[in-house]
Amino acid sequence: MKLYVASRAPSPRRVLMFLVEKGINGLDLVDVDLNALEHKGDAYRAKSPLARVPALELDDGRVLT
């Protein structure tokens, strides 16, 4: 699974805290650079149509935002 995060956004930090509390590990963290507008690009919009972080991409290709 991949978790798309942004270092300056508060919501990905909350998700990471809950993952640690639940003992869930083994996620690949993918940093999305908000300053470079990576979240507005076509590649990220294909995963998260509203261009928001965090987004969790499951092993079967589904994405939870």
N, C-alpha and C positions, 0 to 999 in steps of 0.2 A: 504494500500500500504506500501511497505517496501523500504527504500532507504539504500543500502549498501554503507558505506563510510569508509574512512581511515583517521585518524586524521592528518597524516603528508603529505597526498597527496593534491596538489593544486586544482585539478578538482572537488572533492566533495565539497570543500569550495565554489567554484564558483556556483555550483548547489544550495547549501544551500542559498547563497545570493540571487539568482534569485527567489527561492521559497518564501523567506521572502518578497521580493519586490512585488511579485504577490499575496501575502496574502494566499498562500497555506499552510495549516497546517494539522495536524492529521496524518502525516507520522510516521511510526515506523523506527527509525534509528538503523541500525544494523552495529556495528563496525567490520571491517575486519582488523585483525592484520597483517600488511605487514611484520613485523619482524619475525613473526612465520610462514610466508608463507601460511597463510590461503587462500589467493587468488589463490594459486596453487593447492589446495586440490580438490578432486573429487566433493565434495558437492558444492563448489562455482563454479567450472568449468561447472557444469550442468546448472547453471544460466547464467554465463558469460564465454563462451568458450575461449575468449581471455584473461581471468583472469585480467580484468581491473576494476578499481573502478572509478566513481560510477556506480551502476546498480540500476535501479528502477524496482521493481517487482510489477506489477499491481495486482488488486484483482482477475482477471481472470487467473492469472498464467503467463501471458506474461512478458518478461523481456526486458527492454530498456537499452542499454549500450552506 
